[in-house]
Amino acid sequence: MQRSRRLVLLIATVAAWAVCASSAHAVGWLPGPTFGEGESFAGTGGVATDGAGVSTVVWVTSDAGGPPTAYAQRVSADGGRGPRVALGPIASSADVAGTAAGSIVAWAQPTADDDLTDVTVAWIGADSSVTTRTVATATLRGTPVVAAEQDGDVFVAWPTVDDSDATVLNARRIAADGTLGPIADLGEVFAAGGGIDAADAAVSGDGLARIAWVGPVSADDESATVHVARFGATGALEAAGTIAGSRPSSLPLLAGGGGGAVVTWAESVGGGGTTARLRAALLPSSASLTGAPVTIAGSLQSFLAGQPAAVAVTPDGTATIAYSSVDVVQMTGSVVARRLSAGGALSPEMTLSTGSASGQINVLPFLAPGAGGSLVAVWVRASMLGGGGYVSRGIAADGTLAPQIAEIPLSLSQSDLGVGLQYTRLAGSESGNAILASFKFPTARDGPPGPPSSYVTALLDASAPVVSASIPATVQRGADATFSATATDASGIAGFAWQFGDGSGAGGATVTHAYGRAGSYPVTLTVTDRTGNETVVTGTITVTEPVVPAPPAPPAPPVQPGPGPVVRAPARLKLTSASRA
């Protein structure tokens, strides 16, 4: 579930500090589309990112002369938008969750009977098709919450009224094909101010669902305590109970992943109610319903206790809990985090924010899953000197912090800080893509008058450039070899870097290089986009010795006349006299 930020005192404090807007483009984040521009913003929506990295944005507007209506639109990682679809009339707010290739939206839809609403669920497919199902018809005292499995199975919880007019929590599983499971009555629930937020829901990697809420210790003890229910993969209620010793002063936050889940909440400490502590408990998949509570932070300022933390669980079952640590005397604030392993080991604090000078405050953290078990952390940074906005930092699967803090191209005016933070949402997925959405309320400080409200977004660009490269297979020593490449990317291409394997390199989409020695050389091309993502292409070029032409055959010697034929004179006989003996 995506919880609204209901920190009235904190919001008022930050609004007083940040009196003008500022924004900057930095590594990772790009401006995203704006939704509901020029319309009358009527309630919170939400965002979710599916397994393919495509996000769904849900917002609520009041059409002229009509009731508030919930709308949804799919957004790709490059900012491209699918068709805008109307989900239907809405009585309060919507909740949204991502699946493998789509999203699930839950909301309360008005009926002809003013006392009853339809708890409604919509499946939004990858092609923006919408399939709706009524989960229950009831008198609601809050907003339905939803958790979705990757295959599209859904768990929904909603606060309603029983026969004695007490507010109770009901829950139900709906299969991806629309089959309804039984309604589980989880007992009395203490809704938050105005009855808007009453519970949280999450699904872990093993298919089990959990729902957490605040309710009475028992029928005889109306003291508040944290309740948890666990549902099996078929939707049957496996176990429900309380976390022993919990005395919450905030609504609980749930997150699931791997083979379990975690719940966190704040508790007031001291008689004056000026400080609170942050606690958490692991929720295993078998055996006991909950683990023993652990203290994450021993002392929080009271105005942070309404929504003290953000929580996420990675595939290995490690929970990361981020929260604000504010020094009201020095007028500084930092965002810190701790990791709670599946085995219960609690890490030391790690500071996500840096450079908290006097008069600068870092508050309101959000967490979302990233690629390979990593996390994306986002929080608000404001200053007494003016300026406010969102910043982000990555957390690797092993807890290592990214070296840089990125500024997100969403500015915050004084009005935004006073109202818009209640509607801020962050979503991400294993694809590595993420989306941040925030309510925008233009004022005279922001420049020329604009629309009355809008839902603005920023996109985390985790997509590397798409590259096509040409590397010659062979070239002769000393001759120029031509290397070329083309690349496309949503943020634009920052550069091409070639390494030729002989200790030299060059930059550019098309380059030439001559090798001084024959042999086989590895060629590497690194293409970087404007948000720091890289694509590496490798190849091999073979350098041969120049072919030396064979020397020409020597010319034939001149023909010398040979000896002529021998002419012999005919023999002549000469008769001489002979004597006889």
Phi, psi and omega in degrees: 000152176250116188268137175290149181270102187254054181257080188297312183293316180296316180300317179297322180294312181296321180299325179289334181277315186267103188254358173211164188262152173211152177208156179204145175277137180214180186301128170105319190250143178234151174298135179254182180292161174252139183239147179069020183295130180081001180258171179267106182292125189240355180173171183287146173245237179169174177222151174212147179242130183271180184296339179271359179087008177265134184257155172242128178252130179238132178217164184236129177228159176258109176290154183303119176075004183237175179285164175302142182231138177268133178237157178219151178207137179273143182229123177280171184296336179267008178092356178292141185247142171277185180293146174282130181238139176270123179277328178136175178301151184222139183271332181217254183237171180243156174234148186220146179219153182263154174238193181294323183213052180165201182208165179236134178238137176235137178202169177260123183253129181298153175239179178295335176270117184299338182272351185237147173227155175266120170286115191239143177236138176235133172264122178252116184278175180298334178266014180071011174291150184235129174236124183249156179211132175277124183273319181195158172244122188203167170273110186268146172234044180163187184261135174298147175241150186225145170227139186233142171276163182297332181275000177101356173293146191230142169242128181235139175232145181210142177275131181222190186243133176267186185295337180265010180069019174275149177276120181238162182252125175249154180213155183203147174260138175235121180290162182299336178272006177094358180293129182268134172272179179290152175278128178259128175267111186267359176098188188291144180229140174265107180284156179285178181307128182080357178070021184278304181258126181233338186203172173225154183221149179205152175241134179264172185295343179271006178087359178276145179248145174235148173230134180236142179204170176255129179211183181288154177299316180199178178297334182262353183228107183275008176297144183284140174213164181274127176254148177222139173235142179239130180246141177284175183296337178271356180098358179285141177288114181273318184200152175210146180179190182249160173268113187303132175081359180283136177227076192289144170247008178218166171290147179284151174247135181243148171211141180236156178173158181059231181253023181192193181211175178217147175235141180225151182202166177254151177226132176292142177230149180082154183289331184279347180069022182271344180229162178217161174242153181254128183234163180209158176215136175286148179237093184291168183273347180214180181059233186292152180292318182225156170273177179289140179296145175235150179269121180274314178222130186276343184209111174242150174295146186301325183285357173265354189282344181291326177211077197280343194210170166235147185220143177212150180238129181272168184303334179276004178089003179280129178262136173246129182238119180250144183205168182263140175238111188245135173253102184289340178284310180278352181059046177231161177205139180234156172254123182236167181212155172226153180248134179243111184288165178298337178272358177098003179283132183253126182279163171294166177293143171234132184273119179280318180275155179227161173066037180282090178278168178301132181088003178245133183233135175243119187215175173055068179284152172231149177230145176215150179291151177231193184285144173061032180082007177279172179228153173249123178252134178229142175209173181263134175238125180227160184220146174296335182280357180109146179102142178201151179182184179259146174229165187216153175209142179273149175236118181290167183300331180269006179093357179291135180274141175299147185292338185241148170259125184262135172277138183260136184284056171227112180275162179232117173275175178300320179292321178300317181294331180279332184234315191297331182296337178295339185248013180285136180223146176229136177217148178205177179208177179297346176296339184095345178278152179212160179223139174242130180235140182213146176288136179241125181238092184298144176227176179299332180293336184276358181117208182301151179303140181236197179294159183297330179192165176195164178249107185260153184226161169226146185244131174278116183274100177254007182268125179283158179300148172269120191238140169235121186237150176239116180239120181301148179281323182218158174201152178275147177305132178087347180267152179285126172258136181257126178245135182217157180204153170234150182210148175230147180195148183297325183270351184097159183264128179272327181179161175243128179235119180256137169239126190266358175087356179246019180092000180241164181205178180200161178241145179134159180290326178229125182221163174234154179206141176246131179268142182268346181223149177287155178148187179252130186233134173282135179245131181234130175244126175245120179251125184244135176269180187284353176251010173096358177285146185233147168237130182247128177243133180238155177198179181228137175239138179255124180257123182250159175291145176302144178283118179272121181293144179297141179298148181292149179296140180298149181294148180295138179295153179296147182285121178266141179293133180273173178296144180279180179291149178278124180255120180257138176287142179299142180290144180240136179262136177238121181273130175237163179283148179234147180259147176263142178283000000 
